[in-house]
Amino acid sequence: MMRIVLLGAPGSGKGTQARLMAEKYRVPQISSGEILRRAVAEKTELGRKVESIMKGGDLVSDDLVIDAVTDQLRSSECKR
């Protein structure tokens, strides 16, 4: 299974490159920011935990982000 992690400053093109690679290799694209925004919108337990943090412009703890990404990696969407 191929897993690629892209790191970079905001606006550096991570999302663009991830989208291009996801299309080329036909693999799902995972964005921690998208996971967190979706959780807030869907009012999940995670969303309730991070909503005030995100609205305050603060960073969500690494532990919460790692848990959210791990859950996404375990989802049926990411299993091949």
MOPAC internal coordinates of N, CA, C and O (Angstrom, degrees):
PM7 1SCF
backbone

  N    0.0000 0     0.00 0     0.00 0    0    0    0
  C    1.4424 1     0.00 0     0.00 0    1    0    0
  C    1.5243 1   109.06 1     0.00 0    2    1    0
  O    1.2310 1   120.93 1   -46.32 1    3    2    1
  N    1.3109 1   115.83 1   133.68 1    3    2    1
  C    1.4506 1   121.50 1  -179.23 1    5    3    2
  C    1.5248 1   110.18 1   -90.01 1    6    5    3
  O    1.2310 1   120.62 1   -50.49 1    7    6    5
  N    1.3207 1   116.43 1   129.51 1    7    6    5
  C    1.4640 1   121.58 1   173.65 1    9    7    6
  C    1.5125 1   107.50 1  -133.05 1   10    9    7
  O    1.2310 1   121.32 1   -54.32 1   11   10    9
  N    1.3070 1   115.09 1   125.68 1   11   10    9
  C    1.4608 1   121.61 1   179.78 1   13   11   10
  C    1.5137 1   107.38 1  -124.54 1   14   13   11
  O    1.2310 1   120.16 1   -46.71 1   15   14   13
  N    1.3152 1   117.30 1   133.29 1   15   14   13
  C    1.4576 1   122.12 1   177.95 1   17   15   14
  C    1.5167 1   107.75 1  -113.78 1   18   17   15
  O    1.2310 1   120.73 1   -51.67 1   19   18   17
  N    1.3270 1   116.21 1   128.33 1   19   18   17
  C    1.4573 1   121.54 1   177.65 1   21   19   18
  C    1.5222 1   108.85 1  -108.63 1   22   21   19
  O    1.2310 1   120.62 1   -51.34 1   23   22   21
  N    1.3087 1   116.42 1   128.66 1   23   22   21
  C    1.4565 1   122.28 1   178.62 1   25   23   22
  C    1.5153 1   108.89 1  -121.11 1   26   25   23
  O    1.2310 1   120.72 1   -35.31 1   27   26   25
  N    1.3085 1   116.22 1   144.69 1   27   26   25
  C    1.4552 1   119.81 1   176.90 1   29   27   26
  C    1.5113 1   110.90 1   172.46 1   30   29   27
  O    1.2310 1   121.54 1   -13.04 1   31   30   29
  N    1.2941 1   114.66 1   166.96 1   31   30   29
  C    1.4637 1   121.60 1   179.95 1   33   31   30
  C    1.5289 1   110.43 1   -69.04 1   34   33   31
  O    1.2310 1   120.41 1   -20.49 1   35   34   33
  N    1.3341 1   116.82 1   159.51 1   35   34   33
  C    1.4653 1   119.53 1   175.27 1   37   35   34
  C    1.5334 1   110.30 1   -55.02 1   38   37   35
  O    1.2310 1   120.98 1   -44.36 1   39   38   37
  N    1.3105 1   115.74 1   135.64 1   39   38   37
  C    1.4610 1   120.39 1   178.59 1   41   39   38
  C    1.5175 1   114.68 1    81.98 1   42   41   39
  O    1.2310 1   119.97 1  -173.75 1   43   42   41
  N    1.3322 1   117.66 1     6.25 1   43   42   41
  C    1.4676 1   120.32 1  -176.69 1   45   43   42
  C    1.5228 1   113.59 1   -83.20 1   46   45   43
  O    1.2310 1   120.34 1   171.48 1   47   46   45
  N    1.3383 1   116.96 1    -8.52 1   47   46   45
  C    1.4563 1   119.58 1   177.50 1   49   47   46
  C    1.5153 1   115.26 1   103.57 1   50   49   47
  O    1.2310 1   120.21 1  -168.26 1   51   50   49
  N    1.3270 1   117.20 1    11.74 1   51   50   49
  C    1.4719 1   120.47 1   179.80 1   53   51   50
  C    1.5214 1   111.22 1   -57.52 1   54   53   51
  O    1.2310 1   120.66 1   131.66 1   55   54   53
  N    1.3176 1   116.35 1   -48.34 1   55   54   53
  C    1.4652 1   120.74 1  -178.09 1   57   55   54
  C    1.5116 1   112.33 1   -62.68 1   58   57   55
  O    1.2310 1   120.71 1   138.49 1   59   58   57
  N    1.3204 1   116.25 1   -41.51 1   59   58   57
  C    1.4630 1   120.85 1   179.36 1   61   59   58
  C    1.5247 1   110.54 1   -63.65 1   62   61   59
  O    1.2310 1   120.62 1   132.03 1   63   62   61
  N    1.3192 1   116.42 1   -47.97 1   63   62   61
  C    1.4657 1   119.98 1  -179.69 1   65   63   62
  C    1.5265 1   111.08 1   -65.33 1   66   65   63
  O    1.2310 1   120.29 1   141.13 1   67   66   65
  N    1.3330 1   117.04 1   -38.87 1   67   66   65
  C    1.4677 1   120.46 1   178.98 1   69   67   66
  C    1.5221 1   110.65 1   -63.03 1   70   69   67
  O    1.2310 1   120.41 1   137.18 1   71   70   69
  N    1.3202 1   116.82 1   -42.82 1   71   70   69
  C    1.4665 1   120.68 1   179.47 1   73   71   70
  C    1.5239 1   110.36 1   -62.14 1   74   73   71
  O    1.2310 1   120.38 1   135.21 1   75   74   73
  N    1.3304 1   116.88 1   -44.79 1   75   74   73
  C    1.4673 1   120.94 1  -179.79 1   77   75   74
  C    1.5348 1   111.32 1   -62.51 1   78   77   75
  O    1.2310 1   120.56 1   136.48 1   79   78   77
  N    1.3273 1   116.53 1   -43.52 1   79   78   77
  C    1.4692 1   119.63 1   179.38 1   81   79   78
  C    1.5274 1   111.34 1   -67.92 1   82   81   79
  O    1.2310 1   120.29 1   141.44 1   83   82   81
  N    1.3256 1   117.05 1   -38.56 1   83   82   81
  C    1.4703 1   120.55 1   178.72 1   85   83   82
  C    1.5215 1   110.31 1   -61.07 1   86   85   83
  O    1.2310 1   120.87 1   138.52 1   87   86   85
  N    1.3291 1   115.95 1   -41.48 1   87   86   85
  C    1.4669 1   119.81 1   178.45 1   89   87   86
  C    1.5258 1   111.25 1   -67.78 1   90   89   87
  O    1.2310 1   120.53 1   134.00 1   91   90   89
  N    1.3296 1   116.59 1   -46.00 1   91   90   89
  C    1.4641 1   120.75 1  -176.65 1   93   91   90
  C    1.5262 1   111.99 1   -63.79 1   94   93   91
  O    1.2310 1   120.45 1   135.34 1   95   94   93
  N    1.3293 1   116.75 1   -44.66 1   95   94   93
  C    1.4617 1   120.62 1  -174.88 1   97   95   94
  C    1.5281 1   113.31 1   -97.58 1   98   97   95
  O    1.2310 1   120.88 1  -178.99 1   99   98   97
  N    1.3299 1   115.91 1     1.01 1   99   98   97
  C    1.4723 1   121.87 1   179.59 1  101   99   98
  C    1.5267 1   112.13 1    52.80 1  102  101   99
  O    1.2310 1   121.73 1  -128.34 1  103  102  101
  N    1.3138 1   114.29 1    51.66 1  103  102  101
  C    1.4659 1   121.88 1   176.94 1  105  103  102
  C    1.5291 1   108.38 1  -123.86 1  106  105  103
  O    1.2310 1   120.17 1   -23.86 1  107  106  105
  N    1.3270 1   117.28 1   156.14 1  107  106  105
  C    1.4640 1   118.91 1   179.02 1  109  107  106
  C    1.5227 1   111.39 1   -71.15 1  110  109  107
  O    1.2310 1   121.31 1   -30.93 1  111  110  109
  N    1.2993 1   115.10 1   149.07 1  111  110  109
  C    1.4626 1   122.17 1   175.48 1  113  111  110
  C    1.5183 1   107.54 1  -102.76 1  114  113  111
  O    1.2310 1   120.53 1   -50.40 1  115  114  113
  N    1.3111 1   116.60 1   129.60 1  115  114  113
  C    1.4571 1   121.33 1   178.57 1  117  115  114
  C    1.5186 1   108.38 1  -115.64 1  118  117  115
  O    1.2310 1   120.99 1   -51.93 1  119  118  117
  N    1.3129 1   115.72 1   128.07 1  119  118  117
  C    1.4595 1   122.00 1   177.22 1  121  119  118
  C    1.5198 1   108.01 1  -122.78 1  122  121  119
  O    1.2310 1   120.45 1   -59.50 1  123  122  121
  N    1.3233 1   116.74 1   120.50 1  123  122  121
  C    1.4627 1   119.02 1  -179.73 1  125  123  122
  C    1.5251 1   110.87 1   -60.20 1  126  125  123
  O    1.2310 1   120.42 1   141.88 1  127  126  125
  N    1.3159 1   116.80 1   -38.12 1  127  126  125
  C    1.4643 1   119.80 1   178.15 1  129  127  126
  C    1.5140 1   112.19 1   -62.40 1  130  129  127
  O    1.2310 1   120.62 1   137.75 1  131  130  129
  N    1.3287 1   116.42 1   -42.25 1  131  130  129
  C    1.4678 1   120.39 1   178.24 1  133  131  130
  C    1.5231 1   111.25 1   -65.38 1  134  133  131
  O    1.2310 1   120.46 1   140.21 1  135  134  133
  N    1.3219 1   116.73 1   -39.79 1  135  134  133
  C    1.4658 1   120.56 1   178.33 1  137  135  134
  C    1.5275 1   109.73 1   -59.75 1  138  137  135
  O    1.2310 1   120.60 1   133.89 1  139  138  137
  N    1.3325 1   116.45 1   -46.11 1  139  138  137
  C    1.4635 1   120.47 1  -178.24 1  141  139  138
  C    1.5239 1   111.50 1   -67.61 1  142  141  139
  O    1.2310 1   119.94 1   136.76 1  143  142  141
  N    1.3283 1   117.72 1   -43.24 1  143  142  141
  C    1.4733 1   120.21 1   179.32 1  145  143  142
  C    1.5288 1   111.06 1   -63.40 1  146  145  143
  O    1.2310 1   120.42 1   139.57 1  147  146  145
  N    1.3276 1   116.80 1   -40.43 1  147  146  145
  C    1.4635 1   120.44 1   178.04 1  149  147  146
  C    1.5258 1   110.48 1   -64.57 1  150  149  147
  O    1.2310 1   120.13 1   139.63 1  151  150  149
  N    1.3248 1   117.37 1   -40.37 1  151  150  149
  C    1.4658 1   121.26 1   179.29 1  153  151  150
  C    1.5263 1   110.88 1   -61.97 1  154  153  151
  O    1.2310 1   120.37 1   139.23 1  155  154  153
  N    1.3265 1   116.90 1   -40.77 1  155  154  153
  C    1.4676 1   120.82 1   177.59 1  157  155  154
  C    1.5233 1   109.67 1   -65.15 1  158  157  155
  O    1.2310 1   120.39 1   132.89 1  159  158  157
  N    1.3293 1   116.85 1   -47.11 1  159  158  157
  C    1.4687 1   121.17 1  -178.44 1  161  159  158
  C    1.5247 1   111.65 1   -61.76 1  162  161  159
  O    1.2310 1   120.47 1   142.85 1  163  162  161
  N    1.3334 1   116.70 1   -37.15 1  163  162  161
  C    1.4629 1   121.25 1  -178.31 1  165  163  162
  C    1.5292 1   112.62 1   -87.82 1  166  165  163
  O    1.2310 1   121.10 1   179.30 1  167  166  165
  N    1.3374 1   115.51 1    -0.70 1  167  166  165
  C    1.4659 1   121.74 1   178.48 1  169  167  166
  C    1.5352 1   113.00 1    54.71 1  170  169  167
  O    1.2310 1   121.44 1  -137.68 1  171  170  169
  N    1.3314 1   114.86 1    42.32 1  171  170  169
  C    1.4631 1   119.97 1   177.03 1  173  171  170
  C    1.5287 1   109.21 1   -76.72 1  174  173  171
  O    1.2310 1   120.87 1    -5.80 1  175  174  173
  N    1.3212 1   115.94 1   174.20 1  175  174  173
  C    1.4668 1   119.79 1   177.07 1  177  175  174
  C    1.5280 1   110.10 1   -58.22 1  178  177  175
  O    1.2310 1   120.50 1   134.48 1  179  178  177
  N    1.3261 1   116.65 1   -45.52 1  179  178  177
  C    1.4607 1   120.63 1   177.03 1  181  179  178
  C    1.5236 1   110.17 1   -60.20 1  182  181  179
  O    1.2310 1   120.49 1   135.16 1  183  182  181
  N    1.3200 1   116.67 1   -44.84 1  183  182  181
  C    1.4610 1   120.98 1  -179.72 1  185  183  182
  C    1.5111 1   112.55 1   -58.18 1  186  185  183
  O    1.2310 1   120.30 1   139.00 1  187  186  185
  N    1.3192 1   117.03 1   -41.00 1  187  186  185
  C    1.4657 1   120.53 1   178.63 1  189  187  186
  C    1.5280 1   110.54 1   -66.38 1  190  189  187
  O    1.2310 1   120.32 1   146.01 1  191  190  189
  N    1.3254 1   116.99 1   -33.99 1  191  190  189
  C    1.4664 1   120.43 1   179.55 1  193  191  190
  C    1.5268 1   111.93 1   -69.53 1  194  193  191
  O    1.2310 1   120.30 1   141.64 1  195  194  193
  N    1.3296 1   117.02 1   -38.36 1  195  194  193
  C    1.4711 1   119.55 1  -171.09 1  197  195  194
  C    1.5264 1   114.41 1   -99.22 1  198  197  195
  O    1.2310 1   119.55 1   168.23 1  199  198  197
  N    1.3133 1   118.47 1   -11.77 1  199  198  197
  C    1.4656 1   120.40 1  -173.79 1  201  199  198
  C    1.5231 1   112.71 1   -56.69 1  202  201  199
  O    1.2310 1   119.85 1   128.80 1  203  202  201
  N    1.3210 1   117.90 1   -51.20 1  203  202  201
  C    1.4656 1   119.65 1  -177.56 1  205  203  202
  C    1.5278 1   111.18 1   -67.95 1  206  205  203
  O    1.2310 1   120.47 1   146.89 1  207  206  205
  N    1.3158 1   116.72 1   -33.11 1  207  206  205
  C    1.4675 1   120.57 1   177.97 1  209  207  206
  C    1.5240 1   109.39 1   -62.57 1  210  209  207
  O    1.2310 1   120.91 1   131.23 1  211  210  209
  N    1.3275 1   115.86 1   -48.77 1  211  210  209
  C    1.4619 1   120.63 1  -177.86 1  213  211  210
  C    1.5246 1   111.32 1   -67.24 1  214  213  211
  O    1.2310 1   120.17 1   137.85 1  215  214  213
  N    1.3344 1   117.29 1   -42.15 1  215  214  213
  C    1.4665 1   120.07 1   179.81 1  217  215  214
  C    1.5209 1   111.48 1   -63.94 1  218  217  215
  O    1.2310 1   120.54 1   150.36 1  219  218  217
  N    1.3369 1   116.57 1   -29.64 1  219  218  217
  C    1.4570 1   121.06 1   177.94 1  221  219  218
  C    1.5169 1   113.06 1   -79.72 1  222  221  219
  O    1.2310 1   120.61 1   176.79 1  223  222  221
  N    1.3398 1   116.44 1    -3.21 1  223  222  221
  C    1.4573 1   120.24 1   179.42 1  225  223  222
  C    1.5167 1   113.74 1    79.12 1  226  225  223
  O    1.2310 1   120.73 1  -168.28 1  227  226  225
  N    1.3193 1   116.20 1    11.72 1  227  226  225
  C    1.4613 1   119.90 1   179.82 1  229  227  226
  C    1.5245 1   110.34 1   -90.45 1  230  229  227
  O    1.2310 1   121.10 1   -12.99 1  231  230  229
  N    1.3203 1   115.50 1   167.01 1  231  230  229
  C    1.4594 1   120.96 1   179.26 1  233  231  230
  C    1.5228 1   110.14 1   -88.21 1  234  233  231
  O    1.2310 1   120.86 1   -42.60 1  235  234  233
  N    1.3090 1   115.97 1   137.40 1  235  234  233
  C    1.4601 1   121.93 1   175.33 1  237  235  234
  C    1.5248 1   107.29 1   -72.72 1  238  237  235
  O    1.2310 1   120.50 1   -38.94 1  239  238  237
  N    1.3172 1   116.66 1   141.06 1  239  238  237
  C    1.4682 1   120.72 1  -176.43 1  241  239  238
  C    1.5314 1   111.19 1   -59.36 1  242  241  239
  O    1.2310 1   121.67 1   -31.02 1  243  242  241
  N    1.3158 1   114.40 1   148.98 1  243  242  241
  C    1.4646 1   120.40 1   177.98 1  245  243  242
  C    1.5240 1   110.98 1   -56.80 1  246  245  243
  O    1.2310 1   120.29 1   140.22 1  247  246  245
  N    1.3253 1   117.05 1   -39.78 1  247  246  245
  C    1.4689 1   120.44 1  -178.62 1  249  247  246
  C    1.5222 1   111.57 1   -58.80 1  250  249  247
  O    1.2310 1   120.07 1   135.02 1  251  250  249
  N    1.3349 1   117.46 1   -44.98 1  251  250  249
  C    1.4643 1   120.53 1   179.79 1  253  251  250
  C    1.5268 1   111.26 1   -66.84 1  254  253  251
  O    1.2310 1   120.55 1   138.61 1  255  254  253
  N    1.3284 1   116.56 1   -41.39 1  255  254  253
  C    1.4670 1   120.23 1  -179.83 1  257  255  254
  C    1.5272 1   110.18 1   -65.62 1  258  257  255
  O    1.2310 1   120.37 1   135.24 1  259  258  257
  N    1.3152 1   116.90 1   -44.76 1  259  258  257
  C    1.4674 1   120.47 1   179.71 1  261  259  258
  C    1.5252 1   110.58 1   -61.01 1  262  261  259
  O    1.2310 1   120.24 1   136.16 1  263  262  261
  N    1.3213 1   117.14 1   -43.84 1  263  262  261
  C    1.4705 1   120.22 1   178.02 1  265  263  262
  C    1.5237 1   111.28 1   -60.84 1  266  265  263
  O    1.2310 1   120.43 1   136.85 1  267  266  265
  N    1.3332 1   116.78 1   -43.15 1  267  266  265
  C    1.4670 1   120.98 1  -178.57 1  269  267  266
  C    1.5289 1   111.18 1   -65.33 1  270  269  267
  O    1.2310 1   120.45 1   136.25 1  271  270  269
  N    1.3173 1   116.74 1   -43.75 1  271  270  269
  C    1.4658 1   120.55 1   179.88 1  273  271  270
  C    1.5320 1   110.21 1   -67.81 1  274  273  271
  O    1.2310 1   120.20 1   139.49 1  275  274  273
  N    1.3158 1   117.21 1   -40.51 1  275  274  273
  C    1.4663 1   120.73 1   177.74 1  277  275  274
  C    1.5205 1   110.75 1   -60.22 1  278  277  275
  O    1.2310 1   120.45 1   135.93 1  279  278  277
  N    1.3301 1   116.75 1   -44.07 1  279  278  277
  C    1.4685 1   120.25 1   177.23 1  281  279  278
  C    1.5239 1   110.86 1   -59.68 1  282  281  279
  O    1.2310 1   120.59 1   138.20 1  283  282  281
  N    1.3284 1   116.47 1   -41.80 1  283  282  281
  C    1.4656 1   120.10 1   179.82 1  285  283  282
  C    1.5259 1   110.81 1   -65.23 1  286  285  283
  O    1.2310 1   120.26 1   138.45 1  287  286  285
  N    1.3313 1   117.11 1   -41.55 1  287  286  285
  C    1.4664 1   120.69 1   179.00 1  289  287  286
  C    1.5263 1   111.88 1   -62.96 1  290  289  287
  O    1.2310 1   120.36 1   151.45 1  291  290  289
  N    1.3125 1   116.93 1   -28.55 1  291  290  289
  C    1.4689 1   121.53 1   179.30 1  293  291  290
  C    1.5233 1   112.64 1   -83.89 1  294  293  291
  O    1.2310 1   120.12 1   171.55 1  295  294  293
  N    1.3089 1   117.37 1    -8.45 1  295  294  293
  C    1.4637 1   120.78 1  -177.06 1  297  295  294
  C    1.5280 1   110.78 1   -70.19 1  298  297  295
  O    1.2310 1   121.31 1   -20.22 1  299  298  297
  N    1.3251 1   115.10 1   159.78 1  299  298  297
  C    1.4675 1   120.06 1  -179.54 1  301  299  298
  C    1.5231 1   111.40 1   -62.25 1  302  301  299
  O    1.2310 1   119.97 1   151.25 1  303  302  301
  N    1.3196 1   117.66 1   -28.75 1  303  302  301
  C    1.4667 1   121.96 1   179.01 1  305  303  302
  C    1.5309 1   111.54 1   -60.35 1  306  305  303
  O    1.2310 1   120.64 1   148.42 1  307  306  305
  N    1.3184 1   116.38 1   -31.58 1  307  306  305
  C    1.4654 1   120.63 1  -176.17 1  309  307  306
  C    1.5210 1   113.80 1   -98.42 1  310  309  307
  O    1.2310 1   119.98 1   177.58 1  311  310  309
  N    1.2998 1   117.64 1    -2.42 1  311  310  309
  C    1.4701 1   120.28 1  -179.89 1  313  311  310
  C    1.5147 1   109.53 1   -92.42 1  314  313  311
  O    1.2310 1   120.93 1   -51.04 1  315  314  313
  N    1.3160 1   115.83 1   128.96 1  315  314  313
  C    1.4670 1   121.74 1   177.77 1  317  315  314
  C    1.4920 1   109.22 1  -142.25 1  318  317  315
  O    1.2310 1   120.10 1   180.00 1  319  318  317

